[in-house]
Amino acid sequence: MSKLPDPALAQLFTEARTRNGWKTDPLPEALLRELYDLVKFGPTAANTTPARFVFVTSPEAKARLAKLSSGSNGPKILQAPVTVIIGYDLDFPETLDKLFPNAPGAKNWFGDPVAKEVGALRNSSLQGGYFILAARALGLDVGPMSGFDNVGVDAEFFAGANIKSNFIASIGYGTDDGLFPRNPRLDFEEAAQIV
C-alpha cells in the first residue's frame, strides 16, 4: 500500500466539512448501494458487522424522522436528499456462521447481553465511521447527527427487530448554508502519547 495523494486526504479529512445545508437533487439507488458496498469491507471484531442502515429518502419517511429529531436537525433531515439511520443489530451473533466461518460456534462468544450490546455499539460505531469516509470518497458530503429520540426512532424504523439506533447522518451534495467556521482540534500533545 502507498500513501494516498494529498487531494484524496483533503477530500476525506482536512477539507471535508460537516454540512448543514443541502442541494435537494435525489441520490440514485445505485450510488447508495455503491456506498454500502464500500462500507461493508471495514473491519469489525470477529467480522461481526452489526451495523444496519436505513436510507431515509421519501418525503413521508423524512417527516417521520424529522419529528423525532431535536433542535435544528429536523430541517436538515427534510432538506437533505438522504438521511441514514445507522443502527446496531443485537442479533448479530446469528450471522457469525456466515461471516466468521473460520471459528465455528463463534456466536456462542456473545452470550452475555451487556457484552453483546457493548460490542454491537462499538462495532456499529466503527462502521458508522467507515460510512462517513466511504461517502466522502464517493464525492458526497456528510452531516452526522446525534440529536434525536433513540427510543422513538427505534419504534418507528426498527419495530419488530432487535435493532437499536446509534446515530444518523445526512448525505448528499452540501451547500455552504449554515456552514460554521472550522472549529479547532486538539494538538497531538493534548490528545495522544507515545509510550
C-alpha positions as CSV (number, residue, x, y, z in Angstrom):
1,M,0.0,0.0,0.0
2,S,1.1,3.5,-0.6
3,K,0.1,6.8,1.0
4,L,-3.0,8.5,-0.7
5,P,-2.2,11.7,-2.6
6,D,-2.8,15.0,-0.7
7,P,-6.1,15.8,-2.7
8,A,-7.6,12.5,-1.5
9,L,-6.6,13.1,2.1
10,A,-8.1,16.6,1.8
11,Q,-11.4,15.2,0.5
12,L,-11.6,12.6,3.2
13,F,-10.2,14.7,6.2
14,T,-8.7,18.1,6.1
15,E,-11.1,19.9,3.7
16,A,-14.2,17.8,4.4
17,R,-16.8,19.6,6.5
18,T,-20.0,18.7,8.3
19,R,-22.8,20.0,6.2
20,N,-26.0,21.6,7.4
21,G,-27.3,22.8,4.0
22,W,-28.1,20.5,1.1
23,K,-28.8,20.6,-2.6
24,T,-32.1,18.7,-2.9
25,D,-31.2,16.6,-6.0
26,P,-32.0,12.9,-5.3
27,L,-29.3,10.4,-5.0
28,P,-29.7,7.3,-7.2
29,E,-30.2,4.0,-5.6
30,A,-27.1,2.7,-7.4
31,L,-25.0,5.2,-5.5
32,L,-26.5,4.2,-2.2
33,R,-25.7,0.6,-3.0
34,E,-22.1,1.5,-4.0
35,L,-21.7,3.3,-0.7
36,Y,-22.8,0.3,1.3
37,D,-20.6,-2.0,-0.9
38,L,-17.6,0.1,0.3
39,V,-18.7,0.3,4.0
40,K,-19.1,-3.5,4.3
41,F,-15.4,-4.1,3.9
42,G,-14.4,-2.1,7.0
43,P,-13.0,-4.3,9.8
44,T,-15.0,-5.2,12.9
45,A,-14.3,-7.5,15.8
46,A,-14.7,-11.1,14.6
47,N,-16.3,-9.7,11.4
48,T,-19.5,-9.1,13.5
49,T,-20.6,-6.2,11.3
50,P,-23.6,-5.4,13.5
51,A,-24.5,-2.1,11.8
52,R,-27.8,-1.8,10.0
53,F,-28.6,1.1,7.7
54,V,-31.9,2.6,6.9
55,F,-31.7,5.1,3.9
56,V,-34.5,7.6,4.6
57,T,-35.3,9.1,1.2
58,S,-39.1,9.5,0.8
59,P,-40.8,12.7,2.0
60,E,-43.0,10.7,4.3
61,A,-40.1,8.8,5.9
62,K,-38.1,12.1,6.2
63,A,-41.1,13.7,8.0
64,R,-41.3,10.8,10.4
65,L,-37.6,11.0,11.2
66,A,-37.6,14.8,11.4
67,K,-40.3,14.7,14.1
68,L,-38.1,12.6,16.2
69,S,-35.1,14.9,16.0
70,S,-34.0,17.7,18.2
71,G,-33.0,21.3,17.7
72,S,-32.2,22.3,14.1
73,N,-31.8,18.7,12.9
74,G,-35.4,18.4,11.6
75,P,-35.0,20.9,8.8
76,K,-31.7,19.3,7.8
77,I,-33.3,15.9,7.6
78,L,-36.1,17.4,5.5
79,Q,-33.8,19.2,3.1
80,A,-31.1,16.5,2.6
81,P,-31.8,14.0,-0.2
82,V,-31.0,11.1,2.2
83,T,-30.6,10.7,5.9
84,V,-29.2,7.4,7.0
85,I,-30.1,5.8,10.4
86,I,-27.1,3.8,11.5
87,G,-28.3,1.2,13.9
88,Y,-26.9,-1.9,15.6
89,D,-28.4,-5.4,15.5
90,L,-28.4,-7.1,18.8
91,D,-29.0,-10.4,17.0
92,F,-25.7,-10.0,15.1
93,P,-24.3,-13.3,16.6
94,E,-26.8,-15.2,14.4
95,T,-24.9,-14.2,11.3
96,L,-21.5,-15.3,12.5
97,D,-21.7,-18.8,11.0
98,K,-21.8,-17.0,7.6
99,L,-19.5,-14.0,8.5
100,F,-16.8,-15.7,10.6
101,P,-16.7,-19.3,9.3
102,N,-13.1,-19.9,10.5
103,A,-14.5,-20.1,14.0
104,P,-17.4,-22.4,14.2
105,G,-19.6,-21.6,17.2
106,A,-18.4,-18.0,17.4
107,K,-22.0,-16.9,18.1
108,N,-21.6,-18.5,21.5
109,W,-19.0,-16.0,22.4
110,F,-21.7,-13.4,22.8
111,G,-24.0,-15.0,25.5
112,D,-23.7,-12.1,28.0
113,P,-26.3,-9.5,26.9
114,V,-24.3,-6.5,28.3
115,A,-21.1,-7.5,26.5
116,K,-23.2,-8.2,23.3
117,E,-24.7,-4.7,23.4
118,V,-21.3,-3.1,24.1
119,G,-19.8,-5.0,21.2
120,A,-22.7,-4.1,18.9
121,L,-22.5,-0.4,19.7
122,R,-18.7,-0.3,19.4
123,N,-18.5,-2.1,16.1
124,S,-21.5,-0.3,14.6
125,S,-19.8,3.0,15.6
126,L,-16.7,1.8,13.7
127,Q,-18.9,1.0,10.7
128,G,-20.5,4.5,11.0
129,G,-17.0,6.0,10.7
130,Y,-16.4,3.9,7.7
131,F,-19.7,5.1,6.3
132,I,-18.6,8.7,6.6
133,L,-15.3,8.1,4.9
134,A,-16.8,6.0,2.2
135,A,-19.4,8.7,1.4
136,R,-16.7,11.3,1.2
137,A,-14.6,9.0,-1.0
138,L,-17.6,8.8,-3.4
139,G,-17.7,12.6,-3.5
140,L,-20.6,13.0,-1.1
141,D,-20.9,15.4,1.8
142,V,-22.0,14.1,5.2
143,G,-23.8,15.7,8.2
144,P,-23.7,13.3,11.1
145,M,-26.1,14.0,14.0
146,S,-26.8,12.5,17.4
147,G,-29.7,14.8,18.4
148,F,-32.8,12.6,18.1
149,D,-35.0,10.4,20.2
150,N,-33.4,7.0,20.0
151,V,-36.3,5.2,21.6
152,G,-38.8,6.9,19.2
153,V,-36.6,6.1,16.1
154,D,-36.2,2.5,17.2
155,A,-40.0,2.2,17.5
156,E,-40.6,4.0,14.2
157,F,-38.0,2.4,12.0
158,F,-36.9,-0.8,13.7
159,A,-40.2,-2.1,15.0
160,G,-40.2,-5.9,15.3
161,A,-36.4,-6.1,15.1
162,N,-33.8,-6.4,17.8
163,I,-32.0,-3.3,16.4
164,K,-31.2,0.0,18.1
165,S,-30.3,3.3,16.6
166,N,-26.7,4.6,17.1
167,F,-26.6,7.9,15.1
168,I,-27.9,9.4,11.9
169,A,-26.2,11.1,9.0
170,S,-27.5,13.1,6.2
171,I,-25.7,12.6,2.9
172,G,-25.8,14.3,-0.5
173,Y,-24.1,17.4,-2.1
174,G,-23.8,20.0,0.6
175,T,-24.1,23.8,0.3
176,D,-22.4,26.4,2.4
177,D,-25.7,27.3,4.0
178,G,-25.3,27.2,7.8
179,L,-21.7,26.1,7.5
180,F,-19.8,27.0,10.6
181,P,-16.2,28.1,10.6
182,R,-14.0,25.1,11.2
183,N,-13.6,24.6,14.9
184,P,-10.2,23.9,16.4
185,R,-8.9,20.4,17.1
186,L,-6.6,19.2,19.8
187,D,-2.9,19.0,19.1
188,F,-1.1,15.7,19.3
189,E,0.4,16.6,22.7
190,E,-3.1,17.2,24.1
191,A,-4.8,14.0,22.8
192,A,-2.1,11.4,22.2
193,Q,1.0,9.9,23.7
194,I,3.7,7.5,22.5
195,V,4.7,5.0,25.2
